[in-house]
Amino acid sequence: MNASLTMGPAWADFKNAVEAAQVHGESLRLIEAAGLQVDLSAQPQSEALDRSGLALLEQQGFAQARGALFDGGLANWTERRAALHTALRAAEPPPAVARAILGERERLRAFVAQADSAQSYRYVLHLGIGGSDWGPRMVIRALRHRGLKREIHFASNVDSHSVADALTHLDPHQTLVIIASKSFTTTEPLANAEVAMNWLRAAGVADPVRQVVAITANTDAALDFGISPQHVFRFWDWVGGRYSLWSAIGLPIALTLGCEAFDALLAGAAAMDQHFAQAAPEHNAPVQMALTGLANRSVRGFDSLAIAPYDSRLEHLVPWAQQLEMESLGKVATADGTPVGVPTGPAVWGMPGTDCQHTFFQWLHQDSLGAPVDFILSARPDHDYAQHHQLLIANCLAQRAALLRGKSYDEALRETLATESDPQRAELLARHKVHPGGRPSTLIVLPCLDPQSLGALLALYEHKVFTQGVLWGINPFDQWGVEFGKSLARNILGELNSPQRDASDQDPSTQHWIARLAGGKPSC
């Protein structure tokens, strides 16, 4: 846990090597990891950059930090907690937590088996937000082509249009309500749970709480809510919300896709854990992705990262990755409280290809700076339209090649003169067709989109983010900015509900809108 990234000698060498390196793609740089192919050929590369990257990892204490992550050390050092999400998917978790993890894993399987045997719950309503929502939502969307055992609807936003819309698709007598909240105090799931409970009562369900499950680290609060102990599934404070997919938060995955699919998801992530723990840094996919991310953000000045999965089933991967990366790396304070001294986590954005090509790729190609891109592709589809998949692959590879190669003015002029007879107009048009090129990207190829490959992909990003946290000297497991916003919202809610309360400590604009919107009518 080294706080002085820019003060150590390795940083200057790394910075100089990045600035001297070219993005030319003249040599293949491919890493195989847990069944995935990670192609870094279109990232900055040189022997000097490789050497300085290894030195930077050593300077920042990467090996020790990685050991603490897997061994239950204080990886989350601001909150003095372990970060043992890797233990949740291990076949043999560390002894200190093995009994708890394996016991809860077996309870989850038993609950699903009993529900399947009794043919209970035709529908599932999942109420969570953030890490308690995006993980299950993303996995189920990605893998629903394999067939769903139950119909599931998610409601996360405190805007009640979200839960009201979900309820229109459900039969209250055949619906299991899942309340997923680590603290069991989070505003959104509890507010939506109240709506769901009233909906069950209004439909004549005699004992609504019997159709409710809680997934939480605060089991006492769930029991106080009235949920039976048999319906309370636990995870622990050493599991960050955005890393909780592998815990009982995965219950909706098991209920809809089956326990076998959930187990395969865990196995794929565990395989990536093994790669991350054992592969040498120069052949370690998460480590090398982290180093390229550091080079692009902190040296080359790119302030965002675009993720373009060329698979429409991965439409929710981008918001999942947004939370993982931006909530983990949107920080500047190091272990001793001093600023890192360089830009840290980038903004993450994107959408599936080929829709993204008709949305923002123009900017990627010809903006003065653009952004690095992670392209994600499945080698094999799960449909019978072979030519469609060839079109998808061709578009993915072409966009990546265009960002890399670019197009010079001379090339654009020759191309334009072939169809434009007026030389002056051809010269003008050619200037609009110049593409700078040399734009960095990573290509990640899955053999197919199945639970194991998806688990490996998600763990790849988790470990990349962890490694970047180590390199920058920041803690990727806390979220003080989120907590600050929550505390302000609680204060403003009190002022909205009690207009007579003093709101003078708010800024003038906030005071105006509290006065204007307090006691508003419930509908327009």
JOVENZI-V677877 format. One record per residue. N is the residue number from 1. RES is the residue in one small letter. NEAR is the number of other C-alpha atoms within 10 Angstrom. D_LAST is the distance of its C-alpha to the last C-alpha in Angstrom with 1 decimal. Layout:
n=N res=RES near=NEAR d_last=D_LAST
n=N res=RES near=NEAR d_last=D_LAST
This chain:
n=1 res=m near=20 d_last=54.0
n=2 res=n near=19 d_last=55.2
n=3 res=a near=22 d_last=53.2
n=4 res=s near=20 d_last=55.2
n=5 res=l near=21 d_last=54.4
n=6 res=t near=14 d_last=55.3
n=7 res=m near=11 d_last=58.3
n=8 res=g near=14 d_last=60.3
n=9 res=p near=13 d_last=62.8
n=10 res=a near=20 d_last=61.1
n=11 res=w near=20 d_last=58.0
n=12 res=a near=15 d_last=60.1
n=13 res=d near=18 d_last=61.9
n=14 res=f near=24 d_last=58.6
n=15 res=k near=20 d_last=57.1
n=16 res=n near=14 d_last=60.2
n=17 res=a near=23 d_last=60.4
n=18 res=v near=24 d_last=56.8
n=19 res=e near=14 d_last=57.4
n=20 res=a near=13 d_last=60.6
n=21 res=a near=16 d_last=59.2
n=22 res=q near=17 d_last=58.2
n=23 res=v near=18 d_last=55.6
n=24 res=h near=17 d_last=57.8
n=25 res=g near=18 d_last=57.7
n=26 res=e near=10 d_last=61.4
n=27 res=s near=10 d_last=61.9
n=28 res=l near=10 d_last=60.1
n=29 res=r near=14 d_last=58.6
n=30 res=l near=15 d_last=57.4
n=31 res=i near=17 d_last=56.7
n=32 res=e near=15 d_last=56.5
n=33 res=a near=22 d_last=54.4
n=34 res=a near=24 d_last=53.6
n=35 res=g near=17 d_last=53.7
n=36 res=l near=21 d_last=51.7
n=37 res=q near=17 d_last=53.2
n=38 res=v near=24 d_last=52.0
n=39 res=d near=20 d_last=53.3
n=40 res=l near=24 d_last=53.5
n=41 res=s near=20 d_last=55.8
n=42 res=a near=27 d_last=53.3
n=43 res=q near=25 d_last=52.9
n=44 res=p near=24 d_last=55.3
n=45 res=q near=22 d_last=58.6
n=46 res=s near=15 d_last=62.1
n=47 res=e near=10 d_last=64.7
n=48 res=a near=15 d_last=64.1
n=49 res=l near=23 d_last=60.4
n=50 res=d near=18 d_last=61.2
n=51 res=r near=15 d_last=63.7
n=52 res=s near=22 d_last=61.5
n=53 res=g near=28 d_last=58.5
n=54 res=l near=18 d_last=60.7
n=55 res=a near=17 d_last=61.9
n=56 res=l near=21 d_last=58.4
n=57 res=l near=20 d_last=57.5
n=58 res=e near=15 d_last=60.6
n=59 res=q near=19 d_last=60.0
n=60 res=q near=22 d_last=56.5
n=61 res=g near=17 d_last=57.8
n=62 res=f near=23 d_last=56.0
n=63 res=a near=16 d_last=58.4
n=64 res=q near=13 d_last=58.1
n=65 res=a near=20 d_last=54.3
n=66 res=r near=18 d_last=54.1
n=67 res=g near=13 d_last=56.5
n=68 res=a near=17 d_last=54.4
n=69 res=l near=21 d_last=51.3
n=70 res=f near=19 d_last=53.2
n=71 res=d near=19 d_last=55.2
n=72 res=g near=20 d_last=52.5
n=73 res=g near=18 d_last=53.3
n=74 res=l near=17 d_last=50.8
n=75 res=a near=26 d_last=49.1
n=76 res=n near=21 d_last=45.9
n=77 res=w near=17 d_last=48.0
n=78 res=t near=15 d_last=45.3
n=79 res=e near=13 d_last=44.2
n=80 res=r near=11 d_last=47.7
n=81 res=r near=18 d_last=46.9
n=82 res=a near=21 d_last=48.2
n=83 res=a near=25 d_last=46.1
n=84 res=l near=27 d_last=47.5
n=85 res=h near=24 d_last=45.2
n=86 res=t near=25 d_last=48.3
n=87 res=a near=25 d_last=49.7
n=88 res=l near=28 d_last=46.9
n=89 res=r near=26 d_last=48.1
n=90 res=a near=20 d_last=51.8
n=91 res=a near=13 d_last=54.1
n=92 res=e near=13 d_last=55.9
n=93 res=p near=19 d_last=53.7
n=94 res=p near=17 d_last=55.5
n=95 res=p near=10 d_last=57.3
n=96 res=a near=10 d_last=55.2
n=97 res=v near=14 d_last=52.0
n=98 res=a near=16 d_last=53.4
n=99 res=r near=13 d_last=53.3
n=100 res=a near=15 d_last=49.7
n=101 res=i near=23 d_last=48.5
n=102 res=l near=18 d_last=50.7
n=103 res=g near=10 d_last=49.8
n=104 res=e near=18 d_last=46.0
n=105 res=r near=21 d_last=46.6
n=106 res=e near=11 d_last=48.6
n=107 res=r near=18 d_last=45.9
n=108 res=l near=22 d_last=43.3
n=109 res=r near=20 d_last=45.7
n=110 res=a near=13 d_last=46.6
n=111 res=f near=16 d_last=43.0
n=112 res=v near=20 d_last=42.4
n=113 res=a near=16 d_last=45.8
n=114 res=q near=11 d_last=45.0
n=115 res=a near=14 d_last=41.6
n=116 res=d near=16 d_last=43.3
n=117 res=s near=9 d_last=46.2
n=118 res=a near=9 d_last=44.0
n=119 res=q near=12 d_last=41.6
n=120 res=s near=15 d_last=38.8
n=121 res=y near=20 d_last=35.2
n=122 res=r near=19 d_last=34.4
n=123 res=y near=22 d_last=31.2
n=124 res=v near=24 d_last=30.5
n=125 res=l near=25 d_last=27.2
n=126 res=h near=27 d_last=27.9
n=127 res=l near=26 d_last=25.9
n=128 res=g near=30 d_last=27.2
n=129 res=i near=22 d_last=26.7
n=130 res=g near=17 d_last=29.1
n=131 res=g near=22 d_last=32.6
n=132 res=s near=28 d_last=31.7
n=133 res=d near=25 d_last=29.5
n=134 res=w near=23 d_last=30.9
n=135 res=g near=26 d_last=34.4
n=136 res=p near=25 d_last=34.0
n=137 res=r near=22 d_last=31.2
n=138 res=m near=19 d_last=33.6
n=139 res=v near=26 d_last=36.7
n=140 res=i near=25 d_last=35.3
n=141 res=r near=15 d_last=33.9
n=142 res=a near=21 d_last=37.3
n=143 res=l near=20 d_last=39.4
n=144 res=r near=14 d_last=37.5
n=145 res=h near=14 d_last=39.9
n=146 res=r near=13 d_last=42.5
n=147 res=g near=11 d_last=40.5
n=148 res=l near=15 d_last=38.0
n=149 res=k near=17 d_last=39.0
n=150 res=r near=19 d_last=35.5
n=151 res=e near=15 d_last=32.1
n=152 res=i near=23 d_last=30.1
n=153 res=h near=18 d_last=26.4
n=154 res=f near=21 d_last=25.4
n=155 res=a near=24 d_last=22.3
n=156 res=s near=21 d_last=22.7
n=157 res=n near=18 d_last=19.7
n=158 res=v near=16 d_last=17.9
n=159 res=d near=12 d_last=14.6
n=160 res=s near=15 d_last=14.1
n=161 res=h near=11 d_last=13.4
n=162 res=s near=14 d_last=17.2
n=163 res=v near=24 d_last=18.4
n=164 res=a near=15 d_last=16.2
n=165 res=d near=13 d_last=17.6
n=166 res=a near=17 d_last=21.1
n=167 res=l near=19 d_last=21.0
n=168 res=t near=9 d_last=20.5
n=169 res=h near=13 d_last=24.0
n=170 res=l near=18 d_last=25.8
n=171 res=d near=15 d_last=27.7
n=172 res=p near=26 d_last=27.3
n=173 res=h near=16 d_last=31.0
n=174 res=q near=15 d_last=32.3
n=175 res=t near=21 d_last=30.2
n=176 res=l near=23 d_last=31.6
n=177 res=v near=26 d_last=29.1
n=178 res=i near=24 d_last=30.5
n=179 res=i near=25 d_last=29.4
n=180 res=a near=29 d_last=31.0
n=181 res=s near=28 d_last=31.2
n=182 res=k near=25 d_last=34.4
n=183 res=s near=16 d_last=33.7
n=184 res=f near=21 d_last=31.5
n=185 res=t near=14 d_last=29.5
n=186 res=t near=14 d_last=27.3
n=187 res=t near=17 d_last=23.6
n=188 res=e near=19 d_last=22.2
n=189 res=p near=26 d_last=24.5
n=190 res=l near=19 d_last=24.5
n=191 res=a near=18 d_last=20.7
n=192 res=n near=24 d_last=20.6
n=193 res=a near=23 d_last=23.7
n=194 res=e near=11 d_last=22.0
n=195 res=v near=15 d_last=19.4
n=196 res=a near=22 d_last=22.4
n=197 res=m near=19 d_last=24.5
n=198 res=n near=14 d_last=22.0
n=199 res=w near=16 d_last=21.8
n=200 res=l near=21 d_last=25.6
n=201 res=r near=14 d_last=25.9
n=202 res=a near=11 d_last=23.6
n=203 res=a near=13 d_last=25.8
n=204 res=g near=12 d_last=28.8
n=205 res=v near=17 d_last=30.4
n=206 res=a near=11 d_last=33.0
n=207 res=d near=11 d_last=33.4
n=208 res=p near=20 d_last=30.4
n=209 res=v near=18 d_last=32.1
n=210 res=r near=15 d_last=35.0
n=211 res=q near=21 d_last=32.8
n=212 res=v near=22 d_last=31.9
n=213 res=v near=22 d_last=33.9
n=214 res=a near=29 d_last=33.8
n=215 res=i near=26 d_last=35.3
n=216 res=t near=25 d_last=35.9
n=217 res=a near=21 d_last=38.6
n=218 res=n near=20 d_last=37.5
n=219 res=t near=21 d_last=38.8
n=220 res=d near=13 d_last=38.9
n=221 res=a near=15 d_last=35.1
n=222 res=a near=24 d_last=34.6
n=223 res=l near=14 d_last=37.1
n=224 res=d near=9 d_last=35.4
n=225 res=f near=13 d_last=32.2
n=226 res=g near=11 d_last=34.3
n=227 res=i near=20 d_last=35.2
n=228 res=s near=15 d_last=38.8
n=229 res=p near=13 d_last=41.3
n=230 res=q near=11 d_last=42.0
n=231 res=h near=20 d_last=38.4
n=232 res=v near=22 d_last=38.4
n=233 res=f near=23 d_last=39.6
n=234 res=r near=21 d_last=40.7
n=235 res=f near=24 d_last=41.1
n=236 res=w near=20 d_last=42.4
n=237 res=d near=16 d_last=41.7
n=238 res=w near=21 d_last=44.2
n=239 res=v near=23 d_last=41.7
n=240 res=g near=23 d_last=39.2
n=241 res=g near=25 d_last=35.7
n=242 res=r near=22 d_last=36.1
n=243 res=y near=23 d_last=39.5
n=244 res=s near=23 d_last=38.6
n=245 res=l near=26 d_last=38.3
n=246 res=w near=25 d_last=41.9
n=247 res=s near=24 d_last=41.4
n=248 res=a near=26 d_last=39.8
n=249 res=i near=30 d_last=36.5
n=250 res=g near=26 d_last=38.2
n=251 res=l near=26 d_last=37.9
n=252 res=p near=23 d_last=35.2
n=253 res=i near=25 d_last=37.6
n=254 res=a near=23 d_last=40.4
n=255 res=l near=25 d_last=38.3
n=256 res=t near=23 d_last=37.2
n=257 res=l near=22 d_last=40.2
n=258 res=g near=20 d_last=42.9
n=259 res=c near=20 d_last=44.9
n=260 res=e near=12 d_last=47.4
n=261 res=a near=18 d_last=44.9
n=262 res=f near=24 d_last=43.7
n=263 res=d near=20 d_last=47.3
n=264 res=a near=19 d_last=48.1
n=265 res=l near=25 d_last=45.2
n=266 res=l near=26 d_last=46.8
n=267 res=a near=21 d_last=50.2
n=268 res=g near=24 d_last=49.2
n=269 res=a near=29 d_last=47.8
n=270 res=a near=23 d_last=50.9
n=271 res=a near=22 d_last=53.1
n=272 res=m near=28 d_last=51.3
n=273 res=d near=24 d_last=51.8
n=274 res=q near=14 d_last=55.5
n=275 res=h near=20 d_last=55.7
n=276 res=f near=23 d_last=54.1
n=277 res=a near=17 d_last=56.3
n=278 res=q near=11 d_last=59.6
n=279 res=a near=13 d_last=59.6
n=280 res=a near=11 d_last=61.3
n=281 res=p near=18 d_last=58.9
n=282 res=e near=13 d_last=60.2
n=283 res=h near=17 d_last=59.3
n=284 res=n near=21 d_last=56.2
n=285 res=a near=29 d_last=53.1
n=286 res=p near=26 d_last=50.5
n=287 res=v near=26 d_last=52.9
n=288 res=q near=21 d_last=53.5
n=289 res=m near=24 d_last=49.9
n=290 res=a near=22 d_last=49.3
n=291 res=l near=23 d_last=52.1
n=292 res=t near=23 d_last=50.9
n=293 res=g near=25 d_last=47.5
n=294 res=l near=28 d_last=49.1
n=295 res=a near=22 d_last=51.2
n=296 res=n near=22 d_last=48.3
n=297 res=r near=21 d_last=46.0
n=298 res=s near=19 d_last=48.4
n=299 res=v near=17 d_last=51.2
n=300 res=r near=14 d_last=50.1
n=301 res=g near=15 d_last=46.8
n=302 res=f near=19 d_last=44.2
n=303 res=d near=18 d_last=40.9
n=304 res=s near=18 d_last=39.2
n=305 res=l near=23 d_last=40.1
n=306 res=a near=22 d_last=38.8
n=307 res=i near=26 d_last=38.9
n=308 res=a near=27 d_last=39.4
n=309 res=p near=28 d_last=40.0
n=310 res=y near=24 d_last=41.5
n=311 res=d near=20 d_last=40.2
n=312 res=s near=16 d_last=36.7
n=313 res=r near=18 d_last=36.8
n=314 res=l near=23 d_last=36.7
n=315 res=e near=19 d_last=33.3
n=316 res=h near=21 d_last=32.1
n=317 res=l near=24 d_last=35.3
n=318 res=v near=21 d_last=34.1
n=319 res=p near=19 d_last=31.2
n=320 res=w near=21 d_last=33.6
n=321 res=a near=22 d_last=36.2
n=322 res=q near=18 d_last=33.8
n=323 res=q near=16 d_last=33.2
n=324 res=l near=23 d_last=36.9
n=325 res=e near=25 d_last=38.2
n=326 res=m near=18 d_last=35.8
n=327 res=e near=19 d_last=35.3
n=328 res=s near=22 d_last=39.0
n=329 res=l near=24 d_last=40.4
n=330 res=g near=19 d_last=38.0
n=331 res=k near=23 d_last=40.4
n=332 res=v near=18 d_last=43.3
n=333 res=a near=16 d_last=45.1
n=334 res=t near=22 d_last=48.3
n=335 res=a near=16 d_last=50.0
n=336 res=d near=11 d_last=51.6
n=337 res=g near=10 d_last=48.4
n=338 res=t near=12 d_last=49.6
n=339 res=p near=17 d_last=47.6
n=340 res=v near=21 d_last=48.6
n=341 res=g near=15 d_last=49.6
n=342 res=v near=14 d_last=48.3
n=343 res=p near=18 d_last=44.9
n=344 res=t near=23 d_last=43.7
n=345 res=g near=24 d_last=41.0
n=346 res=p near=23 d_last=39.6
n=347 res=a near=16 d_last=36.1
n=348 res=v near=20 d_last=35.8
n=349 res=w near=15 d_last=34.0
n=350 res=g near=22 d_last=34.6
n=351 res=m near=23 d_last=33.9
n=352 res=p near=21 d_last=36.3
n=353 res=g near=24 d_last=38.9
n=354 res=t near=20 d_last=39.3
n=355 res=d near=13 d_last=35.7
n=356 res=c near=16 d_last=36.3
n=357 res=q near=17 d_last=39.2
n=358 res=h near=9 d_last=36.8
n=359 res=t near=12 d_last=34.3
n=360 res=f near=13 d_last=36.2
n=361 res=f near=18 d_last=39.9
n=362 res=q near=12 d_last=40.6
n=363 res=w near=13 d_last=39.8
n=364 res=l near=20 d_last=41.9
n=365 res=h near=22 d_last=44.8
n=366 res=q near=17 d_last=45.0
n=367 res=d near=12 d_last=43.1
n=368 res=s near=10 d_last=45.6
n=369 res=l near=15 d_last=45.0
n=370 res=g near=20 d_last=42.8
n=371 res=a near=25 d_last=42.5
n=372 res=p near=24 d_last=44.5
n=373 res=v near=24 d_last=43.3
n=374 res=d near=20 d_last=43.7
n=375 res=f near=23 d_last=44.3
n=376 res=i near=22 d_last=44.1
n=377 res=l near=25 d_last=45.7
n=378 res=s near=21 d_last=46.9
n=379 res=a near=13 d_last=50.4
n=380 res=r near=14 d_last=50.0
n=381 res=p near=16 d_last=47.0
n=382 res=d near=13 d_last=46.0
n=383 res=h near=9 d_last=45.9
n=384 res=d near=8 d_last=48.6
n=385 res=y near=9 d_last=47.8
n=386 res=a near=12 d_last=50.5
n=387 res=q near=9 d_last=50.2
n=388 res=h near=12 d_last=46.5
n=389 res=h near=19 d_last=47.3
n=390 res=q near=14 d_last=50.1
n=391 res=l near=11 d_last=47.7
n=392 res=l near=18 d_last=45.4
n=393 res=i near=18 d_last=48.4
n=394 res=a near=12 d_last=49.7
n=395 res=n near=16 d_last=46.4
n=396 res=c near=21 d_last=46.2
n=397 res=l near=13 d_last=49.8
n=398 res=a near=12 d_last=49.7
n=399 res=q near=17 d_last=46.7
n=400 res=r near=21 d_last=48.5
n=401 res=a near=17 d_last=51.8
n=402 res=a near=16 d_last=50.3
n=403 res=l near=24 d_last=48.8
n=404 res=l near=23 d_last=52.2
n=405 res=r near=18 d_last=54.6
n=406 res=g near=17 d_last=52.7
n=407 res=k near=16 d_last=54.4
n=408 res=s near=15 d_last=56.7
n=409 res=y near=17 d_last=57.1
n=410 res=d near=13 d_last=60.4
n=411 res=e near=13 d_last=59.0
n=412 res=a near=19 d_last=56.1
n=413 res=l near=20 d_last=58.6
n=414 res=r near=14 d_last=60.9
n=415 res=e near=14 d_last=58.0
n=416 res=t near=20 d_last=56.7
n=417 res=l near=17 d_last=60.2
n=418 res=a near=9 d_last=60.6
n=419 res=t near=9 d_last=58.1
n=420 res=e near=15 d_last=58.0
n=421 res=s near=10 d_last=61.2
n=422 res=d near=10 d_last=60.4
n=423 res=p near=12 d_last=61.5
n=424 res=q near=11 d_last=59.5
n=425 res=r near=12 d_last=56.3
n=426 res=a near=19 d_last=57.1
n=427 res=e near=18 d_last=57.6
n=428 res=l near=12 d_last=54.3
n=429 res=l near=17 d_last=52.4
n=430 res=a near=21 d_last=54.2
n=431 res=r near=14 d_last=52.8
n=432 res=h near=11 d_last=49.3
n=433 res=k near=18 d_last=50.4
n=434 res=v near=18 d_last=51.8
n=435 res=h near=22 d_last=50.3
n=436 res=p near=19 d_last=51.4
n=437 res=g near=19 d_last=51.9
n=438 res=g near=19 d_last=52.9
n=439 res=r near=26 d_last=49.3
n=440 res=p near=25 d_last=49.3
n=441 res=s near=26 d_last=47.9
n=442 res=t near=20 d_last=48.5
n=443 res=l near=22 d_last=48.7
n=444 res=i near=21 d_last=48.2
n=445 res=v near=23 d_last=49.4
n=446 res=l near=22 d_last=48.7
n=447 res=p near=15 d_last=51.2
n=448 res=c near=17 d_last=48.2
n=449 res=l near=23 d_last=44.8
n=450 res=d near=19 d_last=45.7
n=451 res=p near=25 d_last=44.9
n=452 res=q near=23 d_last=48.0
n=453 res=s near=25 d_last=47.5
n=454 res=l near=23 d_last=43.8
n=455 res=g near=26 d_last=44.8
n=456 res=a near=27 d_last=47.4
n=457 res=l near=24 d_last=45.0
n=458 res=l near=22 d_last=42.5
n=459 res=a near=25 d_last=45.4
n=460 res=l near=25 d_last=46.8
n=461 res=y near=18 d_last=43.8
n=462 res=e near=24 d_last=43.7
n=463 res=h near=22 d_last=47.4
n=464 res=k near=21 d_last=47.0
n=465 res=v near=25 d_last=44.3
n=466 res=f near=25 d_last=46.6
n=467 res=t near=25 d_last=49.5
n=468 res=q near=28 d_last=47.6
n=469 res=g near=27 d_last=46.7
n=470 res=v near=26 d_last=50.4
n=471 res=l near=27 d_last=51.4
n=472 res=w near=30 d_last=49.0
n=473 res=g near=26 d_last=49.8
n=474 res=i near=30 d_last=46.2
n=475 res=n near=25 d_last=44.7
n=476 res=p near=28 d_last=42.6
n=477 res=f near=26 d_last=41.5
n=478 res=d near=20 d_last=39.5
n=479 res=q near=16 d_last=36.0
n=480 res=w near=12 d_last=35.9
n=481 res=g near=11 d_last=33.2
n=482 res=v near=10 d_last=30.8
n=483 res=e near=11 d_last=31.7
n=484 res=f near=10 d_last=31.3
n=485 res=g near=10 d_last=27.7
n=486 res=k near=14 d_last=27.0
n=487 res=s near=10 d_last=28.7
n=488 res=l near=11 d_last=26.6
n=489 res=a near=13 d_last=23.4
n=490 res=r near=12 d_last=24.7
n=491 res=n near=12 d_last=25.4
n=492 res=i near=18 d_last=22.1
n=493 res=l near=12 d_last=20.3
n=494 res=g near=13 d_last=22.6
n=495 res=e near=18 d_last=21.8
n=496 res=l near=20 d_last=18.0
n=497 res=n near=14 d_last=18.7
n=498 res=s near=13 d_last=21.3
n=499 res=p near=15 d_last=20.7
n=500 res=q near=9 d_last=24.2
n=501 res=r near=10 d_last=25.7
n=502 res=d near=10 d_last=27.7
n=503 res=a near=19 d_last=26.2
n=504 res=s near=9 d_last=29.0
n=505 res=d near=8 d_last=30.3
n=506 res=q near=14 d_last=27.3
n=507 res=d near=9 d_last=27.6
n=508 res=p near=11 d_last=26.3
n=509 res=s near=8 d_last=23.4
n=510 res=t near=14 d_last=22.3
n=511 res=q near=16 d_last=22.8
n=512 res=h near=12 d_last=20.6
n=513 res=w near=11 d_last=17.6
n=514 res=i near=20 d_last=18.2
n=515 res=a near=14 d_last=18.2
n=516 res=r near=12 d_last=15.2
n=517 res=l near=12 d_last=12.9
n=518 res=a near=16 d_last=14.7
n=519 res=g near=12 d_last=13.1
n=520 res=g near=10 d_last=9.5
n=521 res=k near=7 d_last=7.1
n=522 res=p near=5 d_last=7.1
n=523 res=s near=4 d_last=3.8
n=524 res=c near=4 d_last=0.0
